[in-house]
Amino acid sequence: MSANPSNGAAISARGIVRDFQAGQQVIRVLHGIDVHIRKGELTYVVGESGSGKTTLISIMCGILWPTEGSVEVFDTDIYDLSDRALVDFRLNNIGFIFQQYNLIPTIDAASNAAVPLVAQGMDRLEARARAVAMLEKLNIADQADKLPRQLSGGQQQRVAIARALVHEPKLVVCDEPTAALDASSGRRVMDLLREVAVAEDRACIIVTHDNRVFDLADRILVLEDGRITHDGTEVPASEFGEH
């Protein structure tokens, strides 16, 4: 399943440091990380809670600024862009699946899934049709007209996944996309992520604790205390075996 390294890097992150202020104390969460995410790969980022996983992926996709370091996404230095250009770059190139879903509470599931297409300027009816088609792939099209509060946690998560994939972004970034799903639904989501998000010119990064889907990864990065301690095709049991 692994990509050809000659495909090049989807993300090149160099010297990534991230500090947070906690009262009078500065806490360093990431310690000079260098990582290159290759095109054509499904990459997992795993590690204990507090190891810096979500911070790292947030920096790699332009949501959180690093204290030090640089990030290139498909050869664009994203932190050299203006704020407006960075928003446009994310809209056109990156799909996000957030751990908290972040659905808009006042619009239905199909409209939530269609948000990236509408933001890109697509006609609303066409955008909705494409969103319903993506919901169908996730076995949730029958919930298209329901508001988020009328959906279960797992259903809300699948709407969030549909929203991340509907505009066929070059990079998909996911934070625990299977956490609220049963085993079969989780496998279906991961299969869809591979189908839609992984190609020679695309990449997908997933933060996960879900050992039910570890076998689907092309590459697994283990973070420990803000440092990458392992980069390979499987999680070493000595570092993460309890999960």
C-alpha positions in Angstrom: 0.0 0.0 0.0 2.9 2.4 0.5 3.5 5.2 -2.0 6.5 5.6 -4.2 8.8 8.1 -2.4 9.4 9.8 -5.8 5.9 11.1 -5.6 7.4 13.8 -3.4 6.1 15.5 -0.2 2.6 16.6 0.4 3.8 18.3 3.6 7.4 19.3 4.6 7.6 20.5 8.2 11.0 21.6 9.5 12.1 22.5 13.0 8.5 22.8 14.3 8.4 24.2 17.8 5.2 25.1 19.6 5.1 26.8 23.0 2.0 27.6 25.1 1.7 30.2 27.8 0.3 28.8 31.1 0.2 31.7 33.5 3.8 32.7 34.1 5.1 29.4 32.7 5.9 28.6 29.1 5.2 25.0 28.1 6.9 23.5 25.1 4.6 21.1 23.4 6.6 20.3 20.3 10.4 20.2 20.2 11.9 20.9 16.8 10.0 18.3 14.8 11.0 17.5 11.2 8.5 15.4 9.2 7.7 14.9 5.6 4.3 13.5 4.7 4.5 11.8 1.3 1.9 12.0 -1.5 -0.1 8.8 -2.0 0.1 7.7 1.6 -2.4 7.2 4.5 -0.3 8.4 7.5 -1.4 7.8 11.1 -0.1 10.0 14.0 -0.4 8.1 17.3 0.7 8.6 20.9 -0.4 9.2 24.4 -2.8 12.0 25.3 -0.8 15.2 25.6 2.0 14.0 23.3 1.4 16.8 20.8 -0.5 15.0 18.1 -3.4 17.5 17.5 -1.0 20.4 17.9 1.3 19.0 15.2 -1.4 18.3 12.6 -3.0 21.7 13.4 0.3 23.4 12.5 0.8 21.2 9.4 -2.5 22.3 7.9 -2.4 26.0 8.8 -4.8 26.2 11.7 -2.2 26.9 14.5 1.0 28.9 14.0 4.3 27.4 15.1 6.5 29.2 17.5 9.4 28.3 15.3 9.8 26.4 12.1 8.3 26.3 8.6 5.6 24.3 6.8 5.3 23.7 3.1 2.0 22.1 1.9 2.2 21.0 -1.8 5.2 23.3 -2.2 3.5 26.3 -0.7 5.0 27.9 2.4 1.7 28.3 4.2 3.0 30.6 7.0 4.4 33.0 4.4 0.8 33.6 3.1 -1.4 36.5 4.1 -4.3 35.6 6.4 -6.8 35.8 3.5 -4.5 33.8 1.2 -4.1 31.1 3.9 -7.9 30.9 4.3 -8.3 30.4 0.6 -5.5 27.9 0.4 -7.1 25.8 3.1 -10.5 26.0 1.5 -9.3 24.8 -1.9 -6.7 22.2 -0.8 -7.5 20.8 2.7 -10.4 18.9 4.2 -10.7 18.8 8.0 -12.4 16.2 10.2 -12.4 17.7 13.7 -12.8 15.7 16.9 -15.6 18.0 18.0 -17.3 17.8 14.5 -18.1 21.6 14.4 -21.3 21.3 12.6 -23.5 24.3 12.1 -26.5 23.7 14.4 -29.1 25.6 12.4 -28.8 23.8 9.0 -29.4 20.2 8.1 -26.9 17.5 7.5 -26.7 17.9 3.7 -26.2 21.6 4.0 -23.5 21.1 6.6 -21.7 18.6 4.2 -22.1 21.1 1.4 -20.4 24.0 3.2 -17.0 23.8 1.4 -18.6 23.7 -2.0 -20.8 26.7 -1.3 -17.8 28.5 0.1 -16.0 27.8 -3.2 -18.9 29.4 -5.1 -20.8 26.4 -6.4 -24.6 26.7 -6.9 -26.3 25.6 -3.7 -28.5 23.0 -5.4 -25.6 21.4 -7.1 -23.6 21.6 -3.9 -26.4 19.9 -2.0 -26.7 17.1 -4.5 -23.0 16.4 -4.3 -23.2 16.5 -0.5 -26.1 14.0 -0.5 -24.0 11.7 -2.8 -21.2 11.8 -0.3 -23.6 11.1 2.6 -24.8 8.1 0.6 -21.2 6.7 0.5 -21.2 7.0 4.3 -24.6 5.2 4.6 -26.3 8.3 6.1 -28.2 9.9 3.2 -31.4 9.1 4.9 -30.5 11.7 7.5 -29.8 14.4 5.0 -32.7 16.6 6.1 -32.1 16.4 9.8 -30.5 19.0 12.0 -27.3 18.1 14.0 -29.2 17.9 17.3 -31.4 15.2 15.7 -28.4 13.0 14.9 -26.5 10.6 17.1 -22.8 11.2 17.8 -21.8 8.7 15.2 -24.1 10.2 12.6 -22.8 13.7 13.3 -19.3 12.4 12.8 -20.1 10.9 9.4 -21.6 14.3 8.4 -18.4 15.9 9.4 -16.4 13.3 7.4 -18.7 14.0 4.3 -18.0 17.7 4.7 -14.2 17.1 4.7 -14.3 14.9 1.6 -17.0 16.5 -0.6 -14.7 19.0 -2.4 -12.1 16.4 -3.1 -9.2 18.2 -1.3 -5.6 17.3 -2.0 -4.9 16.9 1.8 -7.3 15.4 4.3 -6.5 15.9 8.0 -8.5 14.0 10.6 -8.6 14.0 14.4 -10.0 10.7 15.7 -12.4 10.1 12.8 -13.6 6.7 14.1 -13.8 7.5 17.8 -17.7 7.6 17.9 -18.2 4.7 15.4 -18.6 1.0 15.8 -16.1 -1.4 14.3 -17.8 -1.9 10.9 -18.6 1.8 10.5 -15.1 2.7 11.4 -13.7 0.4 8.8 -16.1 1.8 6.2 -15.0 5.3 7.0 -11.3 4.4 6.7 -11.9 2.6 3.4 -13.7 5.7 2.1 -10.8 7.9 3.3 -8.4 5.7 1.4 -10.6 5.8 -1.7 -11.2 9.5 -1.8 -8.2 11.0 0.0 -5.3 8.9 -1.0 -3.9 9.1 -4.5 -0.6 9.9 -6.3 -1.2 13.6 -5.9 -3.0 13.5 -2.5 -2.4 12.5 1.1 -4.3 11.9 4.3 -3.1 12.3 7.9 -5.1 10.8 10.8 -4.7 11.2 14.5 -6.1 8.1 16.1 -6.1 5.8 19.1 -8.2 3.2 17.3 -6.2 0.0 17.1 -9.0 -1.6 15.1 -7.8 0.3 12.0 -4.0 0.4 12.5 -3.6 -2.2 9.8 -4.9 0.2 7.1 -2.1 2.7 7.5 0.8 3.0 5.0 2.9 4.8 7.6 2.6 5.4 11.4 4.3 8.2 13.3 4.5 7.8 17.1 4.8 11.0 19.1 6.1 11.1 22.7 6.4 14.3 24.7 6.4 16.4 21.6 9.0 14.3 19.6 8.7 11.7 16.9 10.0 8.5 18.4 9.0 6.1 15.6 8.3 6.3 11.9 7.4 3.0 10.3 4.7 0.7 9.0 3.3 -0.4 12.3 3.1 0.8 16.0 5.9 -0.7 18.1 4.3 -2.6 21.0 6.9 -1.3 23.4 5.8 2.3 22.8 2.0 2.0 22.3 1.0 -1.5 22.9 -1.7 -0.8 25.4 -3.8 0.8 22.7 
